[in-house]
Amino acid sequence: MSDTVEDFFEKMRKFDFSVLNPGIVIVEDNGDLRMRLVRHFRQLEFNVYAAPNFDEAEKLIDFYRTMHCALIDDKVPQQLGGAPEELADRLYDCFVEKFSGIKVFAFAEEPEKLQRAYKRIIPKITPVGVVATMIAHDYAAGEK
């Protein structure tokens, strides 16, 4: 017996499209920089999810079942405050706890303050296109 149109659309609604392209969460409070990163990753065919702060990033972590990469600003703010580098490390912990095999990158002004084993710590002065290309390369190299 074949599915009805309603059954088909229900299956499509539940389908995890992140299996088709890698997913990345970008946590960056600078709106212009965040949007430039989003554009570059979309050009590289990533599914891109962006958050301006710790609280919004936590919502994304809770919502999605699959995520492949995360790029976390080392100065990530929280609505209720907190030391930015500690919040970046807490987000790292949240990502690796929820998503098996995720590659977490830091976008850092002060990398010496970070305490986790990030896949790569990228200096904040790195051009956005280079950041996206480096992460895409590191992701692809890990998938082979």
Backbone bond lengths (Angstrom), bond angles and torsions (degrees), N, CA, C in turn:
res aa  C-N    CA-C-N  psi(-1)  N-CA   C-N-CA  omega(-1)  CA-C   N-CA-C  phi
1 M - - - 1.450 - - 1.524 108.90 -
2 S 1.304 116.85 133.73 1.462 120.25 -177.29 1.528 110.53 -87.99
3 D 1.333 112.88 157.25 1.463 119.39 179.29 1.521 110.85 -71.98
4 T 1.291 115.45 150.06 1.461 120.02 172.72 1.521 108.13 -79.50
5 V 1.280 116.01 167.92 1.472 120.84 177.10 1.526 109.66 -59.76
6 E 1.318 116.81 -39.39 1.464 120.83 179.23 1.525 111.16 -63.53
7 D 1.351 116.42 -40.92 1.471 120.32 177.24 1.520 111.02 -62.12
8 F 1.322 115.62 -43.41 1.464 120.33 179.47 1.527 110.63 -59.73
9 F 1.314 117.36 -48.92 1.462 120.29 -178.48 1.525 111.60 -66.16
10 E 1.315 117.35 -32.70 1.461 120.16 176.41 1.529 110.29 -66.18
11 K 1.327 117.40 -42.45 1.464 120.75 176.25 1.527 110.98 -62.78
12 M 1.325 117.17 -42.11 1.464 120.68 179.61 1.528 111.00 -64.99
13 R 1.309 117.34 -36.66 1.465 121.01 178.97 1.525 110.49 -63.44
14 K 1.328 116.86 -34.26 1.463 121.72 -177.27 1.527 112.65 -89.02
15 F 1.333 117.74 -10.62 1.464 121.02 -175.84 1.521 110.72 -66.72
16 D 1.308 116.48 138.20 1.469 122.67 179.17 1.530 108.25 -89.45
17 F 1.338 116.56 94.12 1.460 121.50 -176.19 1.522 112.98 -68.14
18 S 1.306 118.59 -13.50 1.459 120.19 -179.72 1.527 111.93 -66.53
19 V 1.342 117.92 -13.89 1.460 119.14 176.76 1.523 111.31 -72.20
20 L 1.313 117.95 -18.15 1.454 121.21 -179.22 1.524 111.96 -81.25
21 N 1.294 117.83 -39.38 1.465 123.55 178.68 1.522 107.19 -134.60
22 P 1.336 116.61 150.45 1.466 117.75 178.87 1.525 111.47 -65.22
23 G 1.314 115.46 146.02 1.457 120.89 177.75 1.513 110.40 -104.14
24 I 1.331 115.95 142.83 1.462 121.48 177.22 1.521 108.96 -136.19
25 V 1.328 115.02 139.31 1.458 121.64 172.15 1.521 106.96 -105.36
26 I 1.316 116.04 128.95 1.463 122.03 176.49 1.518 107.27 -109.75
27 V 1.337 116.32 121.64 1.462 121.38 178.18 1.529 106.92 -113.16
28 E 1.319 114.84 104.14 1.467 121.68 -175.83 1.522 108.19 -149.91
29 D 1.345 116.55 127.34 1.462 119.12 -176.46 1.521 113.65 -80.93
30 N 1.316 119.13 -22.10 1.460 122.23 178.67 1.535 107.96 -76.95
31 G 1.329 115.92 109.28 1.458 121.33 -174.24 1.518 114.06 -58.91
32 D 1.324 117.50 -42.28 1.468 120.66 -179.80 1.523 110.29 -64.94
33 L 1.305 117.13 -47.14 1.467 121.62 179.15 1.525 110.63 -62.74
34 R 1.323 116.72 -43.10 1.460 121.28 179.13 1.531 110.63 -58.38
35 M 1.327 117.26 -45.19 1.463 120.81 -178.19 1.525 111.54 -68.98
36 R 1.332 118.25 -35.16 1.465 120.10 176.24 1.532 110.35 -65.86
37 L 1.330 116.82 -40.09 1.471 120.25 176.12 1.529 110.61 -62.80
38 V 1.317 116.57 -44.28 1.465 120.97 179.05 1.527 109.85 -57.21
39 R 1.335 117.53 -47.38 1.464 120.87 -179.24 1.534 111.48 -59.53
40 H 1.330 116.78 -45.47 1.465 120.00 -178.51 1.524 111.64 -64.71
41 F 1.320 117.65 -42.47 1.466 119.49 179.45 1.523 111.55 -68.09
42 R 1.306 118.19 -35.24 1.469 120.19 177.40 1.528 110.38 -65.55
43 Q 1.330 116.69 -37.12 1.466 119.95 176.70 1.531 110.62 -63.16
44 L 1.315 117.05 -28.51 1.468 122.15 177.56 1.530 111.98 -88.71
45 E 1.337 115.64 9.44 1.464 124.24 175.75 1.525 114.52 67.33
46 F 1.316 116.26 33.30 1.457 121.29 170.61 1.529 108.54 -87.38
47 N 1.324 116.58 148.81 1.460 120.89 164.81 1.524 104.89 -82.15
48 V 1.317 116.86 120.26 1.465 120.59 -171.03 1.521 110.60 -112.75
49 Y 1.342 114.71 132.33 1.454 123.04 176.60 1.522 105.76 -126.65
50 A 1.313 117.32 132.83 1.464 119.93 -174.32 1.516 111.14 -127.26
51 A 1.333 114.46 146.63 1.465 121.35 179.64 1.530 108.29 -139.01
52 P 1.335 116.82 140.85 1.463 119.89 -179.93 1.529 114.19 -87.11
53 N 1.347 116.60 -11.68 1.473 118.50 -175.75 1.537 110.37 -157.02
54 F 1.316 114.38 175.69 1.467 122.62 -178.04 1.529 111.32 -57.65
55 D 1.313 116.53 -46.53 1.468 121.35 -175.42 1.531 112.13 -61.55
56 E 1.337 115.98 -44.10 1.467 120.14 179.63 1.528 110.58 -69.72
57 A 1.317 117.40 -35.25 1.471 120.80 177.03 1.529 110.43 -63.80
58 E 1.318 116.79 -40.94 1.472 120.10 177.49 1.526 111.59 -59.94
59 K 1.327 116.64 -37.61 1.470 120.24 178.27 1.526 110.83 -63.91
60 L 1.342 116.48 -40.14 1.463 119.79 178.26 1.528 110.66 -65.41
61 I 1.322 116.10 -41.83 1.464 120.71 178.88 1.523 110.02 -60.09
62 D 1.317 116.47 -42.97 1.469 120.69 -179.64 1.529 111.92 -67.43
63 F 1.329 117.40 -33.77 1.460 121.65 -172.55 1.525 113.59 -79.37
64 Y 1.331 117.80 -42.46 1.461 120.53 -172.79 1.519 112.80 -89.52
65 R 1.346 115.30 146.29 1.468 121.34 179.03 1.525 111.96 -91.03
66 T 1.318 116.48 -27.18 1.457 121.21 -175.82 1.520 109.44 -131.79
67 M 1.316 116.34 135.53 1.462 121.33 173.68 1.520 106.66 -151.45
68 H 1.315 116.31 140.69 1.456 121.18 -174.61 1.521 113.22 -104.16
69 C 1.331 117.01 -34.99 1.468 121.64 -176.54 1.526 110.02 -142.23
70 A 1.322 114.02 156.77 1.463 120.57 172.63 1.522 107.80 -141.75
71 L 1.312 115.98 141.28 1.462 122.77 174.99 1.520 106.22 -121.33
72 I 1.340 115.41 115.89 1.466 120.64 -173.66 1.522 109.76 -115.76
73 D 1.320 115.90 125.87 1.464 122.80 172.67 1.532 107.96 -65.74
74 D 1.322 117.07 134.58 1.474 118.45 179.85 1.526 112.08 -72.89
75 K 1.309 117.68 -7.69 1.470 122.19 177.92 1.526 110.45 -113.37
76 V 1.318 116.11 37.02 1.464 120.73 -176.81 1.533 110.38 -63.26
77 P 1.335 116.11 125.20 1.473 118.33 178.71 1.527 112.01 -85.80
78 Q 1.308 114.44 163.84 1.459 121.86 174.58 1.521 106.29 -128.28
79 Q 1.308 117.10 145.65 1.462 119.94 -178.92 1.522 111.65 -59.70
80 L 1.327 116.89 -33.21 1.464 120.02 -178.03 1.529 113.05 -97.79
81 G 1.335 117.57 5.85 1.461 120.71 179.06 1.510 112.60 93.93
82 G 1.317 116.22 -172.74 1.465 121.89 -176.82 1.511 109.73 123.67
83 A 1.325 117.14 154.78 1.467 121.29 179.04 1.530 108.95 -67.17
84 P 1.345 118.32 123.02 1.472 121.19 -174.58 1.524 114.79 -54.36
85 E 1.345 117.48 -44.72 1.464 118.08 -177.42 1.530 111.74 -68.46
86 E 1.326 117.06 -30.46 1.464 119.77 175.40 1.522 110.39 -68.31
87 L 1.326 116.56 -36.02 1.462 120.02 178.36 1.520 110.68 -69.28
88 A 1.319 117.81 -37.17 1.463 120.64 176.33 1.526 109.73 -60.93
89 D 1.319 116.89 -45.84 1.463 120.42 178.74 1.531 111.62 -65.93
90 R 1.324 117.82 -36.01 1.473 120.16 176.00 1.524 110.93 -64.95
91 L 1.337 116.84 -39.20 1.462 119.73 176.60 1.526 110.21 -64.27
92 Y 1.318 116.48 -41.40 1.469 120.59 175.82 1.529 108.93 -52.76
93 D 1.321 116.27 -49.97 1.470 120.64 -179.61 1.533 111.53 -59.28
94 C 1.322 116.91 -42.44 1.473 120.90 179.48 1.531 110.74 -62.33
95 F 1.337 116.70 -44.04 1.460 120.23 -179.28 1.526 111.68 -63.53
96 V 1.326 118.00 -48.76 1.469 119.35 -175.95 1.530 111.94 -71.25
97 E 1.317 116.68 -26.89 1.469 119.64 177.11 1.527 111.03 -70.51
98 K 1.328 117.04 -39.56 1.467 121.05 -175.38 1.527 113.19 -85.00
99 F 1.344 117.36 -39.88 1.456 120.89 -171.34 1.531 111.25 -114.35
100 S 1.304 116.46 103.78 1.462 121.92 -179.98 1.531 110.24 -60.28
101 G 1.317 116.41 129.32 1.461 121.15 175.91 1.519 115.80 79.58
102 I 1.328 118.09 5.11 1.464 120.08 -179.53 1.529 110.27 -63.95
103 K 1.317 114.83 144.77 1.467 121.44 175.75 1.526 107.40 -102.92
104 V 1.332 116.07 117.13 1.465 120.66 -176.31 1.531 108.56 -108.52
105 F 1.326 114.79 125.78 1.458 122.81 -178.93 1.519 108.79 -113.03
106 A 1.329 115.89 148.95 1.465 120.67 175.05 1.522 108.42 -110.55
107 F 1.328 115.35 140.91 1.462 123.32 175.76 1.519 104.11 -111.26
108 A 1.346 117.60 101.19 1.458 120.11 -160.05 1.520 115.56 -122.37
109 E 1.334 113.77 137.27 1.464 122.07 167.70 1.525 110.04 -90.41
110 E 1.341 116.23 -34.37 1.462 122.05 -179.20 1.534 109.42 -131.09
111 P 1.335 116.73 76.23 1.473 119.83 -174.84 1.523 114.22 -62.48
112 E 1.311 117.36 -24.71 1.466 120.40 -178.68 1.523 112.63 -65.76
113 K 1.317 117.98 -16.96 1.462 120.93 179.95 1.528 113.21 -86.58
114 L 1.326 117.27 -11.31 1.460 121.09 179.96 1.522 109.77 -82.95
115 Q 1.333 116.15 142.50 1.466 120.84 -172.92 1.532 114.29 -119.05
116 R 1.321 119.68 7.53 1.455 120.98 -177.04 1.531 110.64 -109.83
117 A 1.320 115.52 168.91 1.469 121.84 -178.03 1.534 109.98 -90.34
118 Y 1.324 115.96 69.93 1.461 121.03 178.67 1.527 109.39 -62.49
119 K 1.322 116.61 146.49 1.468 120.98 177.48 1.522 109.94 -56.86
120 R 1.320 115.53 -40.88 1.463 121.63 177.64 1.528 107.21 -158.22
121 I 1.325 115.84 140.29 1.464 120.73 173.28 1.525 106.25 -105.60
122 I 1.318 115.12 116.05 1.457 121.64 -175.21 1.522 109.17 -102.06
123 P 1.339 117.94 124.50 1.467 119.81 179.00 1.527 111.29 -59.89
124 K 1.302 116.07 139.82 1.468 122.65 -176.71 1.530 112.12 -62.04
125 I 1.318 118.13 -19.37 1.465 120.83 -179.46 1.529 112.34 -82.35
126 T 1.330 118.24 -3.98 1.463 122.46 -179.22 1.528 109.68 -69.10
127 P 1.337 117.97 132.83 1.475 119.87 177.70 1.525 111.84 -57.61
128 V 1.319 115.42 144.20 1.463 122.40 -174.13 1.530 112.15 -56.90
129 G 1.310 117.99 -43.04 1.461 120.92 179.57 1.515 111.93 -62.49
130 V 1.320 116.68 -36.27 1.459 121.14 178.21 1.532 110.22 -69.32
131 V 1.331 116.66 -40.22 1.468 121.05 177.64 1.534 109.71 -57.61
132 A 1.318 116.36 -50.12 1.464 120.72 -178.40 1.527 111.14 -62.31
133 T 1.310 117.30 -42.70 1.464 121.19 -179.78 1.527 111.37 -65.47
134 M 1.341 117.49 -41.41 1.465 120.95 178.56 1.527 110.94 -61.03
135 I 1.312 116.47 -46.04 1.463 120.28 -178.27 1.530 110.51 -66.84
136 A 1.339 116.86 -42.67 1.463 120.07 178.01 1.528 110.27 -60.66
137 H 1.316 116.64 -41.21 1.467 120.72 178.57 1.530 110.71 -64.07
138 D 1.342 116.87 -47.63 1.467 120.50 179.58 1.526 111.14 -61.80
139 Y 1.329 116.56 -38.44 1.460 120.22 178.48 1.533 109.95 -64.61
140 A 1.345 116.40 -49.51 1.461 121.15 -177.65 1.534 111.04 -63.11
141 A 1.321 117.25 -39.01 1.467 120.46 -179.99 1.529 111.08 -63.99
142 G 1.314 116.80 -34.15 1.462 121.24 179.44 1.512 113.38 -76.11
143 E 1.326 117.53 -18.25 1.462 121.64 -177.15 1.521 112.31 -88.22
144 K 1.326 118.45 -11.18 1.473 121.51 -177.06 1.498 111.42 -83.26
